[in-house]
Amino acid sequence: MTTAAEHYRTHLAPVYLWMAGGFDAAVSRGEAEIKAIFPSLPSGIAAVDLGAGFGMHAIPLARRGCSVIAVDTSSILLDELRGHAGALPVRAVEDELLSFQRHLDSKVNLILCMGDTLTHLPEPASVEKLFSLAADSLRPDGKFIATFRDYTPPLVGEGRFIPVKSDADRILTCFLEYDSEYVNVHDVLHQRNGSTWQLRVSAYRKLRLSPEWVSAALQASGFSVRVEPGLGGMVRVVATRV
Ligand SMILES: C[S@@+](CC[C@H](N)C(=O)[O-])C[C@H]1O[C@@H](n2cnc3c(N)ncnc32)[C@H](O)[C@@H]1O
């Protein structure tokens, strides 16, 4: 079992944009999601995108006039983000989620942690720590928004094999193996190599967080919380600093 950072570095990051359907399609989905959450956004918003990846949400926010600090441990994905950001007000920093505060000069209006990034943290206490840092870094009325998968109901049998993406040269399948607090995520990648297929497998651990636990932990950090459906079967929490 590798760490999430190592898994991305050696396995997932090089194929991540392919898996997401390409930059433009993925950023359009991010744009639609941001629009659904914020039909209007005042200009001059300061935002942090935690686990920003290639900028699926950071780029749409910056296009709408926000200044964004995008934090991620994957240099490969951050390079994609920088390459597409051009002159947009996005600062991409390679760092751990729990270290984001050292990149802030002042409190911000918005902190995002999208696309199942929360579950990559090593333990529930790290999630609680992140919520407390977010509460401490937001202006009054500021928002913390996260989307994540609820892995608490376990998939069983063949349901644990999830076809993620395929084309003529590549097949990505995910296999889930559950234990009490975690799910072990095996990313099984077949890549065509001439007339043969090359198989590479890497696994890492994700947290099994329930929406109820996330909501209670956010409230304990001083947020009022709304829980709603997010993109692609994820859960979305919209938490407002009270
Ligand atoms: C599932 S991807 C989501 C990316 C993006 N937010 C989106 O919605 O497309 C998770 C991201 O979190 C990053 N990540 C995972 N663990 C991290 C950590 N401890 N600190 C910083 N980034 C992390 C990964 O490199 C990856 O880019």
The ligand as a Tripos MOL2 file, in Angstrom:
@<TRIPOS>MOLECULE
LIG
   27    29     1     0     0
SMALL
NO_CHARGES

@<TRIPOS>ATOM
      1 C1         -9.4440   12.8610   -6.5410 C.3       1 LIG1
      2 S1         -8.3220   14.1570   -6.9030 S.3       1 LIG1
      3 C2         -9.3930   15.5670   -6.9780 C.3       1 LIG1
      4 C3         -8.7860   16.7100   -7.7680 C.3       1 LIG1
      5 C4         -9.6970   17.9470   -7.9340 C.3       1 LIG1
      6 N1        -10.0720   18.5530   -6.6820 N.3       1 LIG1
      7 C5        -10.9150   17.5990   -8.7490 C.2       1 LIG1
      8 O1        -12.0470   17.7510   -8.2520 O.co2     1 LIG1
      9 O2        -10.7200   17.1940   -9.8980 O.co2     1 LIG1
     10 C6         -7.4880   14.3450   -5.3500 C.3       1 LIG1
     11 C7         -6.3650   15.3570   -5.3930 C.3       1 LIG1
     12 O3         -5.8680   15.5560   -4.0790 O.3       1 LIG1
     13 C8         -4.4470   15.5420   -4.0920 C.3       1 LIG1
     14 N2         -4.0340   15.0940   -2.7670 N.ar      1 LIG1
     15 C9         -4.2620   13.8940   -2.1790 C.ar      1 LIG1
     16 N3         -3.7930   13.8840   -0.9230 N.ar      1 LIG1
     17 C10        -3.2530   15.1220   -0.7090 C.ar      1 LIG1
     18 C11        -2.6210   15.7400    0.4110 C.ar      1 LIG1
     19 N4         -2.4210   15.0850    1.5500 N.pl3     1 LIG1
     20 N5         -2.2070   17.0100    0.2910 N.ar      1 LIG1
     21 C12        -2.3850   17.6960   -0.8950 C.ar      1 LIG1
     22 N6         -2.9830   17.1650   -1.9730 N.ar      1 LIG1
     23 C13        -3.4160   15.8950   -1.8810 C.ar      1 LIG1
     24 C14        -4.0810   14.6030   -5.2310 C.3       1 LIG1
     25 O4         -2.7760   14.8640   -5.7200 O.3       1 LIG1
     26 C15        -5.1830   14.9200   -6.2340 C.3       1 LIG1
     27 O5         -4.8320   15.9630   -7.1030 O.3       1 LIG1
@<TRIPOS>BOND
     1     1     2 1
     2     2     3 1
     3     2    10 1
     4     3     4 1
     5     4     5 1
     6     5     6 1
     7     5     7 1
     8     7     8 2
     9     7     9 1
    10    10    11 1
    11    11    12 1
    12    11    26 1
    13    12    13 1
    14    13    14 1
    15    13    24 1
    16    14    15 ar
    17    14    23 ar
    18    15    16 ar
    19    16    17 ar
    20    17    18 ar
    21    17    23 ar
    22    18    19 1
    23    18    20 ar
    24    20    21 ar
    25    21    22 ar
    26    22    23 ar
    27    24    25 1
    28    24    26 1
    29    26    27 1
@<TRIPOS>SUBSTRUCTURE
     1 LIG1         1 GROUP 0 **** ****
